[in-house]
Amino acid sequence: MYRFAERYIRGNGHSKDQINNDRKQLLTTGKKVLLGLLFSVMVVCLSVFATLKVNTTSADNLDLKLLNNWKNVLAGKKGQDFNFNIGMRNDFRMQDCKGTNFKQTFPDIDYAFFGYNILRGYPLSNGHDPGFTFPIFKTDYSEGRKTSDCRYSIPHGLVVVPDVSCITSFTSSTARNKYEFSKSLSYTAHAKGGGFFGVSFSASYGYKTSTSEMSAGENVKILTTAKCIYYYTELIRENLPRFTEQFLTWVRKLDKSDDQQTYLDFFHRYGTHYPTYTTFGARLTYEHTMKSSDYQKKTEKGTNIAVQASYSGLFSVSGGFNMDTNQKKAISEFSSSVTTRTVTVGAPPPSNGDAMTWSSSVKESPVPMQYELSPMHTLFTDKYMKNLGVNHKKIAERMKNATTDYCKYLLKRGIVDSCDPLKPGLMLEYTSLAYFYNNVPVKSVSECIELCENEKDCIAMSYCTECSTIYNSFHVCYMYNPKNNPKGMIGNSKLGSQRWDSVIFTFKIEYYLQLDKTSIRGISRLPAAKSMRVTDSAECKWLCIRDSYCVAYTFCKCPKKKNKCLTYAEHRIHGLKNDKESTTVFITRNRRHLLVKPPWKNNN
């Protein structure tokens, strides 16, 4: 650079002294530039060092700080707080609890504060469950509550716990009627009380569509599910979240009104229940539909349909990786006998079936996948509404009474098909059965019902609901199936001090279930004049088969009795009684393969 400048100066005719002076000026300017650069570098280095010094506690001064603090404590002075980390990983998620830095919030936590309509809800809906309504509680972060590791902010009145657990293996359950299907759904949306037992989900379109395929007894449903959990929430009952202003407006409206319609409108807006425990994550469900005849054949051959369905689910997300030949064969047999609907709630599993990949995608947008619900009227107590200035006890009482009216209101509008509670089978009061094939100790009649329902061979059960502890039958479940006992089955009426109740699981009847020396206590559907003309048991059976409401008939081989044939609808059967001259037959609901022509025409 200097030589170039010198040539330039000489080229312009400058003298030797002028050239020397110019050369000195150039050297002075260069030195100043270099010194400026060095000074700038030193300033940057000092700034970086100062920053590190502030953020990192010096190991050389740590003992001195501890010593000074102990001196202050011994002198009765308040010690100076200071923080230091030992072995902490360099992770942005491990945050300083005392720092003012921004805390993360749990995504989509709003659902934990919503109401839930148990009649309109349907957990197997794709995406959003239609049962969730409007917010009851405020999402309030003003208290500055956070998780113990200081990574997340927590709203008032809620316990929130991260619980990442993703399992790409599938579990399966089978539903052969509306009762079992509704029970399967209640594992996802479990309602505690509230007066809607047996009619849950009945106002939703998805429930109606699925159960219509089962109503005639022609199909069964197999539900195959995989889950990925991200976190769960639970309401703090001792310190509930604060109510929203809109909800309080409705509370005051209920307080001022005695009109039943106001309560029905409240149910429509805020629901019949509210979630107390909610699991957030993702769920993948395959809803398989299989013909009842195929299901019967497979189970009689000893095929475990639930296992086949689980294999099928795993194959769908992993492409059969690590599956042996027998498993693939079982999947092929199962897939050829079902139609399948896929239900995705939240992020679906990855195509490679990897649980870790699934969990990382779920955390971006977890949704409610399982929830426990409490009745809405339990909010209207002294504990939660004492200071609101409303007659919450009156509101709670009227709300309890309005639950039945709400179902009837929807029934009149054609939104639900029935308000009658679902039953596991034909309930027979004050009735015992004879010739059991197995007896098992249980604690309650509901446990006996569930035990028999899940037992493949059990077609009926009896339980003594009012037996003393001195009897051998106390807390014992008796199970029946004529195929498992050569004596068959007989019904007896139990109207004495020991009350017995029985259940016949009519959906398990393949063709007919015959009870000898037994008649029905109930009201016959067959007019007396028509009953008198029937003289043959085959004709009596044909009349019952042709009547879509008839579930059982009784034929009496008694010469002195005029009405020998009696047919019964399910809701008109109260129980059974012993009758040596009569035979009672229960008929399967799936009647396509049964007799369709009158018996007297078969001889032509």
Steps between C-alpha positions, in 0.01 A plus 500: 500500500785734592687429172184568302456834682868586442476432127187711490676792677810481279282483193351833599844669519539527880849574650699258715418686825133502416515128431661434844237710680217322320655163585508591875134607490398169340690301766335699779151444353563123463614472863182674616280260297678195644471631855129565448444144380690355798299713741171384346601133534589556866163666570311202345703248701441690824125515431479123441703431813281732707184325377638157590603635838149617578325180391748256653594486867874492535633191673778713658248726675249226598667415832531869580130560433403203717726627779354853483146361511577286805653808670182696429280219638710471818485877542120492477496660157309377198734319265532607138324250266708356221451214256742254354461192283695177538494255211198657328464416135495780244127463415266789425218308668679492838405847611602706800205484742572848638554652160251720321548323168191390308344167605335265256130410528344160436343503152120470463444498877177699447299176472556435871282805577210418265166339578397166346161383369488125564203453263658682205853375557667230293865408573534315168438814300785593267680792662291714733262320739158671450429460872725791602303823545593849628759593767379479859827608661753773428850417379686720749883519514519812721624307807819401321463130585737264320609138489767385746767504230398860413454420133123563474247748634191350665159673519317552827298208639662228292764233550692435178751216471708411190464128434646407162409140418449374146426136423444400139372154596121472486234382745162374380150468645185344354149647513207279404218740589430864591569434867850365436574770243396775740709339773804500269453873436465568873861390552596816309229735634414364842206681660447466874125518560288784377182308417596411142597135556430291192429790262850646474613602148153419358448848349817491289491415132803270524346291776173462311681392184714239677224352715251482212726234348465296820132551585374197308771277647657445159837665575754536778756777549868448578681812622880495468688788662853636544573798727768764545481703824670840536365641828199481732306755705286481813278764658596602853169443681609705802589799282311488170584732211293818494176496300481694174279809489278337235443194722416723799247683284324169438519409870315824587251428222428157655465661841230740377307246291274208587442418135614150411598614151771724649667195650473311171660794320776502763574131431516575130751783552720369781428128503389248758846435650845654535842326478684444827783291354616532139774318312648685202678335210391306192299188427462280193196271488390252236127432517451157340155366410456122470192291426366325809497167316872534417576601856312195632685262267841640586442489876371142480823403322696653786620805306595795719349783299634769733857379440446494123364854513804617700735342245307675223541838670873451546536391136325818383758729663815291459442326167549154655858562610622229744180295454517126443304297244227391745432855607473618139263211425281597796495861377395388152216284636379780724518775236300294251208468744464863616435848373713765673464867587809690619459754782793735566501726806807725498818415311495154334784249555787520248516257211798321655308439825772662713367610840768769547412662168132493595564667838695788340215571259233472770656769720429765236121465524378258771123465533271349769508124449358376831299680767311447824184707540298619800133610491447872451281536809799414725637849430196659666608456862607717794858410422501665159208747496456618856611855421313545172174614658285238324280219630734229380320225693178570313685507169673167575172331589322626191798403286484141629131481412563653158731218384209269416309785335805584288503153343123516442544845346754359252273200438210725398727681258615169349862547615504180710314177425427398858542608861481146636826392664702238317510157657761227469229247422150394602462593867289249696394616846422256780622216281759227546624245250572133555789278386798734491828392346727725707489714813748772594526718816427868423421814702196636315241425235670745261823304533310180426344658189839614372655160573234311306497755219872449442484122537460343156287204616282691747159574351318583826574570866325506837594685816339512843466872571344460844666193647629478856862413566390164646405371153748342263361714217608827669712704253519217246448537125330203330557462127285301256507350152286200395787373284719467809244315712303196379204601719454819299354811667192564710363829633355539849313785664658621825256720688600403856748651746796416273479718193669367188549692176611355168617624162477321165749639247274480195774626266692178572215279381606342172154371401276404792531468877249250640395479865292193585232503770506880491253776416531879490364749751390791284247632247459315170502681166274243334126585513295243693284411199805426286672311779203264534532395134863390538525132585854420389837616645647541149227749409557686829871525417425629150272774638778619732762497223276707272447760777803728516421591864466142621805368687344192662194276488344246734303197381299293745412134432200524725165368368290705743667834423349706215793738432786264435724742304626820658756738340693774683690820427808566714356788701191290588697217662531534877636162596466123473309238697496123524228336286521125435274511191665797323814557297648846453726585205710815455587592140813658355469858374666408171208327327599498134612138516191383694170362377319742263213283372207381710563142619180374342624608153827306524310174445369613159 
